[in-house]
């Protein structure tokens, strides 16, 4: 490359621009001023790497880049060439990195579109993930480049949120999943959330609320007048208690999945927390409760159709809200109509498990009855939909519920041999 330069001056350059004719004028040492037919003035550096053909790179536009600045940058690039580097290749890499320099806001938007979908995730999971991202993470980190986010930034987000221990744990999980998405896109190499210990930030986790197991006496009191919360709610509570399902699984139940001939109820993937559908055997007692609900459903495809006009106007023919039943029970407690301990939706499952265990039903069968995920090789090889042991366990449990509701004694001796 020739080493003589400084052939141009600003007066000449302004003259060529005013004239407006396309031109290319050398300043020496490979630096060239160019003017296109469209009137774009730019600085070009032409160079040759030993063993390669002649190349050129655009340094910048004039007058944004002055003649002096162009000469300075050209000298730096010539040093690179002398060291065997290729300025054009470096610029291409820098351009690529700039294009991949996403902001956290862009990352959140991409993550929500590609990962926060139902299915495979449950609606509740999608809702809370989006809440964490849109209400906490995006406002605090949204304008930052993903590659510049550090563990200290994540810690600041968690501590400044002023949320409870449980919510902060969820925030940390949401952040980990978000930046794992960034790792998957190769925007970053290391997840900034790795190594953050919530107990170091907030201390030990508060004691987890102990589950309630309603006693036989409490069940007798509760079930005797359960229809006081409304006929549909009373039937729904009985079914929820007897089948051991989660309340959202019952709220979303459709008649097309209830088979009265086979005495089964299929809970589809999209209604299940684990996103894996399962078959619930329904005993004659539970079948009768379902049939009463069908008579009340008025031809709706939903087992529990929405009752509020505002919900129907907004969503059309849909199911009740996931909190409808529990709102009715809460009102009954507030009115003093329920003379039992306060309990939550999940406590119906702990109540069922406790009483089935007391009946002598083995723990693994009660876990199946609650549709808890099997562990180890059992999960690999036991792929039955219809599980006789589950039906037997639920039949005994439903008979116990029926005895409590009717006021009849329950004197069955526990069967320790129940498989």
Buried (B, 14 or more C-beta within 10 A) or exposed (E): EEEEBEEBEEEEBEEBBEEEEEBEBBBBBBBBBBBEEEEEBBBBBBBEBEEEEEBBBEBBEBEEBBBEBBBEBBEEBBEBBEEEEBBBEEBEEEEEEEEBEBBBBBBBBBBBEEBBEEEEBBBEBBEBBBBBBBEBBBEBBBEBBBBEBEBEBBBEBBEEBEBEBEBBBBBBBBBBBBBBBBBEBEBBEEBBBEEBEBEEEBEEEEEEEEBBBBBEEBBBBBBEBBBBBBBBBBBBBBBBBBBBBBBBBBBBBBBEBBEEEEBBBBBBEBBBEEBEBBBBBBBEBBBBBBEBBBEEBEEBEBBBBBEEEEBEEEEEEBBBBBEBBBEBBBEBBEEEEBEBEEBBBEBBBBBBBBBBBEBBBBEBBBBBBBBBEBEEEEEEEEEEEEBEBBBBBBBBBBBBBBBBBEEEEBEEEEEEEBE
